[in-house]
Amino acid sequence: MRTLNSIKLCSLLIVMSFASFSCSNDDDNGGQNPEPSMTRLFASNNSNGNITYYNVTDFSNITTTTLLTTSTVADGIFYDPIGDVVLQASRSGLNLEAYTNISNLTTNTAISANIIGSVDMQSPRETAVSGNMVVVADNADVDGDTTTPDGRFYVYQSNGAQFTLRNTITVDFKVWGITFIGNDLYAVVDADDELAVFTNFLNNTSDVTLSASKRVVVEGIVRTHGLTYDASNGTMILTDIGDAANTQDDGGFHVISNFMSKFNMLSNGGTLSVNDQVRVAGSNTLMGNPVDVAYDASTGTVFIAEAGNGGGRILAFNNIGTGGNLTPVVNNSLAAASAVYLSKE
């Protein structure tokens, strides 16, 4: 998922917070943004639906906080540090749930959702946020015919008290990971090796069946699943779960620097060469089903939600260099880990 850096973007601040705030890129330092003082990784899971976050500011002193939710299965996750709001897609409740004022809670505190969405979805997965709009990728079979790949995006609008379904968009491929780059929605083509983009995605305001503006093959990937993009250095990272039946050792991730330049040079149906990517994979990585990814560009660290190996893990890799069979620098157990989101505050 996307990383929220120290630039105050008004993302869900107005949307979810109960108080009103003024959003600005300026702080009390002559208009310059301060260096972040804390880095936290938020994670959801398909084992018990709880929210776990890790303070990863110092890898030698990582602390873990788990908040007990009413969901039993959960996926896509997002955090707004300004409003202190965490959002996740509940696969048990089939809706969006947001929890406010979470930072001062102690581990194993039971929490209830303060902002709840309507029950509309069938199999919610990744989320992507743009302003007061939340898009959820749902991988349920739309037409009931498993031989015809399809998926659906649910588009929700928040007024600060609830999430309301604005429209649904059906596409001709299975969906999973999504992220916004500007106004464009990038989506993995699940069960395949492709990446798709929908330009000006939110301009589609009615229920519609929509084809991607462009789809490209990402050479070297077996089955895409998670993705994240960091605008500060133009890096896209895609995960590869390989054979879904092998949950232990055939996963990996691809790092694509100067992504927009490389992607824009390709025509629809083109192939992004493996020579333009760095691949991390192998038995040392502990990746079998890496389902989601977050990236800290300031430290060059890639965080992975690994759903399969060892029952589920949160992994971190740095010193990626030319890739290869790297050993993670962080390896924390999290049963059926499903999504991650990095916040630099």
C-alpha positions in Angstrom: 0.0 0.0 0.0 1.0 3.6 -0.2 3.2 5.2 2.4 2.1 8.4 4.0 5.1 10.7 4.6 5.4 13.8 6.7 3.8 16.0 4.1 0.3 16.8 5.4 -2.0 15.9 2.6 -5.5 16.3 4.2 -6.1 12.7 3.1 -8.5 11.4 5.7 -8.1 14.3 8.1 -11.2 16.1 7.0 -12.9 12.9 6.0 -12.7 10.9 9.2 -11.7 13.1 12.1 -14.5 14.4 14.3 -12.8 17.8 14.8 -12.1 20.3 12.0 -8.6 21.1 11.1 -6.8 23.2 8.6 -4.6 21.3 6.2 -1.4 22.8 5.0 2.1 21.8 3.9 3.5 24.5 6.2 4.5 24.0 9.8 6.2 26.4 12.3 9.6 26.1 10.6 9.4 28.6 7.7 7.1 26.4 5.6 9.5 23.4 5.7 8.2 20.0 6.7 9.9 18.6 9.8 11.8 15.3 9.7 9.5 12.5 10.8 10.2 11.4 14.4 8.4 8.1 14.3 7.8 5.4 11.7 5.0 2.9 12.2 3.9 -0.1 10.1 0.2 -0.9 10.4 -0.9 -4.5 9.5 -4.2 -6.3 9.2 -4.7 -10.1 9.0 -7.1 -12.8 7.9 -6.6 -14.8 11.2 -8.5 -12.7 13.8 -9.1 -9.4 12.1 -7.2 -7.4 14.7 -5.1 -4.4 13.9 -1.4 -4.6 14.7 1.1 -1.8 14.4 4.8 -1.8 14.8 7.0 1.1 15.8 9.9 0.5 13.4 11.7 3.8 14.0 14.6 1.8 15.4 15.0 -1.7 14.2 16.9 -2.6 17.3 13.9 -1.6 19.4 10.7 -2.5 17.6 7.6 -2.4 19.7 4.3 -4.0 18.8 0.7 -2.9 19.7 -2.3 -5.0 18.9 -5.8 -3.6 19.0 -8.7 -6.0 19.2 -11.5 -5.3 16.7 -14.9 -6.7 16.2 -13.8 -8.0 12.8 -12.6 -11.6 12.5 -11.1 -11.3 9.1 -9.6 -8.1 7.6 -7.6 -6.9 4.7 -6.6 -3.5 3.2 -5.4 -1.0 5.8 -4.8 2.8 5.9 -3.7 5.2 8.7 -4.0 9.0 8.9 -1.6 10.3 11.6 -3.1 13.8 11.7 -6.5 12.5 12.7 -5.1 9.4 14.4 -7.5 7.2 12.5 -6.9 3.7 11.2 -9.1 2.3 8.5 -9.4 -1.3 7.4 -11.6 -3.4 5.1 -13.5 -6.0 7.1 -13.9 -9.2 5.2 -16.1 -10.6 8.0 -18.3 -7.5 8.1 -18.0 -6.9 4.3 -17.6 -3.1 5.0 -15.2 -0.4 5.8 -14.4 0.3 9.5 -12.4 3.2 10.9 -11.1 3.6 14.4 -10.2 7.0 15.9 -7.7 8.1 18.6 -5.8 4.8 18.6 -2.2 6.0 19.4 -2.6 6.2 23.2 -4.2 2.8 23.5 -2.3 -0.1 25.1 -1.8 -3.4 23.4 -4.8 -5.8 23.6 -7.3 -3.0 24.1 -10.7 -3.9 22.6 -11.9 -1.2 20.2 -15.1 -0.4 18.3 -15.4 1.2 15.0 -16.3 4.9 15.1 -17.0 5.2 11.4 -18.7 2.3 9.7 -19.5 1.7 6.0 -22.6 0.1 4.5 -22.5 -3.6 4.0 -22.0 -4.0 0.2 -19.0 -6.0 -0.6 -18.4 -9.8 -1.2 -14.7 -10.3 -0.8 -12.9 -7.0 0.0 -9.1 -6.9 -0.3 -6.9 -3.9 -0.9 -7.9 -0.2 -0.3 -6.7 3.0 -1.9 -7.5 6.5 -0.6 -7.8 9.8 -2.5 -9.1 12.7 -0.5 -12.5 11.7 0.9 -12.8 8.7 -1.4 -11.9 5.2 -0.5 -11.7 2.5 -3.2 -11.8 -1.2 -2.3 -10.8 -4.0 -4.6 -13.1 -6.9 -4.3 -12.0 -10.2 -5.8 -15.3 -12.1 -5.8 -16.3 -13.5 -9.1 -18.8 -11.0 -10.6 -20.7 -13.0 -13.2 -20.6 -16.4 -11.5 -18.5 -17.9 -14.3 -15.1 -18.8 -13.1 -13.8 -19.2 -16.6 -14.2 -15.5 -17.3 -11.9 -13.3 -15.2 -13.5 -10.2 -13.6 -13.4 -8.1 -10.5 -15.0 -5.1 -9.0 -14.0 -1.8 -7.3 -16.3 -0.4 -4.7 -16.0 3.4 -4.4 -17.0 4.9 -1.1 -17.3 8.5 0.0 -16.9 9.6 3.6 -18.6 12.6 5.3 -16.7 12.0 8.6 -19.5 10.0 10.2 -20.0 7.1 7.7 -18.8 5.6 4.5 -21.4 5.7 1.7 -21.1 3.6 -1.4 -21.0 6.0 -4.4 -20.7 3.5 -7.2 -19.1 0.2 -8.3 -16.8 -0.3 -11.3 -16.5 -3.8 -12.8 -13.4 -4.8 -14.7 -12.4 -7.7 -17.0 -9.7 -9.1 -14.7 -9.3 -10.4 -11.2 -8.3 -7.6 -8.8 -6.3 -7.4 -5.6 -3.6 -4.7 -5.0 -4.4 -1.1 -5.9 -2.8 2.4 -5.3 -3.4 5.9 -6.5 -0.7 7.9 -8.3 -2.2 11.3 -8.7 -5.6 10.8 -10.2 -4.8 7.5 -11.7 -5.5 4.1 -10.1 -2.9 1.4 -10.6 -4.1 -2.2 -10.1 -2.4 -5.6 -10.3 -4.0 -8.1 -12.6 -4.4 -10.9 -10.1 -3.7 -14.5 -11.2 -1.5 -13.0 -13.9 1.8 -11.1 -14.5 0.3 -7.8 -15.5 -0.2 -4.3 -14.2 -3.1 -2.0 -15.2 -3.9 1.7 -14.9 -7.2 3.5 -15.0 -6.6 7.2 -15.8 -8.7 9.8 -13.9 -10.3 6.8 -12.2 -12.7 8.7 -9.8 -14.2 10.6 -12.8 -16.3 7.5 -13.3 -19.2 8.3 -11.0 -21.8 5.8 -12.0 -22.0 2.0 -11.9 -20.1 0.9 -15.0 -18.0 -1.8 -16.7 -14.6 -0.3 -17.5 -11.6 -1.4 -19.4 -8.1 -0.4 -18.2 -6.5 2.6 -19.9 -3.4 0.4 -20.3 -2.1 -3.0 -19.3 1.5 -4.1 -19.4 3.3 -7.4 -18.6 5.8 -7.3 -15.8 8.5 -9.8 -17.0 9.7 -12.2 -14.3 6.6 -12.2 -12.2 4.4 -15.3 -12.0 1.4 -13.8 -10.2 1.2 -10.2 -9.0 -0.6 -9.4 -5.8 0.5 -6.3 -3.8 2.0 -3.0 -4.9 3.1 0.3 -3.6 4.5 3.5 -5.1 6.7 6.2 -3.5 6.5 9.5 -5.2 9.5 10.9 -3.4 11.9 8.8 -5.5 9.6 7.3 -8.2 9.9 3.7 -7.1 7.2 1.1 -7.7 7.3 -2.2 -5.9 5.2 -5.3 -6.9 5.0 -8.6 -5.0 4.9 -12.0 -6.7 3.2 -14.8 -4.9 4.3 -17.4 -7.5 2.2 -20.5 -7.4 -0.5 -19.8 -4.9 -0.4 -23.5 -3.7 3.2 -23.1 -2.6 2.9 -20.9 0.5 6.5 -21.3 1.7 9.3 -20.4 -0.7 8.5 -19.3 -4.2 7.4 -15.7 -3.6 9.3 -12.4 -4.1 9.1 -8.8 -4.9 10.2 -6.5 -7.8 11.7 -3.0 -7.3 11.2 -0.7 -10.3 13.0 2.6 -10.1 12.0 5.5 -12.3 8.8 3.7 -12.7 6.7 6.4 -14.4 9.3 6.9 -17.1 9.5 3.2 -17.8 5.8 2.6 -17.7 4.9 5.6 -19.9 7.3 4.4 -22.6 5.3 1.1 -23.0 2.4 0.7 -25.2 -0.8 -1.1 -24.2 0.1 -4.8 -24.0 3.8 -4.1 -23.8 6.3 -5.7 -21.5 8.4 -4.2 -18.8 11.7 -6.0 -19.1 13.2 -7.8 -16.2 16.4 -5.9 -16.9 14.6 -2.8 -15.8 13.7 -4.3 -12.4 15.4 -5.7 -9.3 14.0 -9.0 -8.0 14.3 -10.3 -4.4 13.4 -13.9 -4.0 14.7 -17.2 -2.7 14.5 -19.5 0.3 16.3 -17.1 2.6 13.7 -14.4 2.1 10.9 -16.5 3.8 8.5 -15.4 1.1 5.9 -17.8 -0.1 2.8 -15.7 -0.5 3.8 -12.0 -0.1 0.4 -10.5 -0.4 1.1 -6.8 0.3 4.0 -4.4 0.5 5.0 -1.0 1.9 8.2 1.0 1.2 10.3 3.5 3.2 12.2 5.4 0.6 14.3 7.3 3.2 15.9 4.1 4.5 15.4 1.9 1.4 13.4 -0.6 3.4 10.7 -2.8 1.9 8.1 -4.2 4.3 6.1 -7.4 3.3 2.9 -8.9 4.6 3.7 -12.6 4.1 0.5 -14.7 4.3 1.9 -18.2 4.0 5.4 -18.9 5.2 5.4 -20.0 8.8 1.7 -19.3 9.0 2.2 -15.6 8.4 4.9 -13.0 8.9 5.8 -9.3 8.7 9.2 -9.0 7.0 11.5 -6.2 6.2 14.4 -6.0 3.7 17.1 -3.3 3.2 20.3 -3.1 1.3 18.4 -4.4 -1.7 21.1 -3.5 -4.2 20.9 -5.9 -7.1 18.4 -8.1 -5.3 18.7 -11.8 -4.9 18.1 -14.3 -2.1 18.2 -11.8 0.8 17.6 -12.5 4.5 15.1 -10.2 6.1 16.3 -7.8 8.7 12.9 -8.0 10.4 10.9 -11.2 10.9 7.9 -11.0 13.1 5.1 -13.6 13.2 1.6 -12.4 12.3 -0.8 -15.2 11.4 -2.3 -14.8 7.9 -0.9 -11.3 7.5 -2.9 -9.6 4.7 -2.0 -5.9 4.3 0.5 -3.3 5.5 0.7 0.5 5.5 3.7 2.6 6.5 3.3 5.9 8.2 6.1 8.4 8.8 5.0 10.9 11.4 
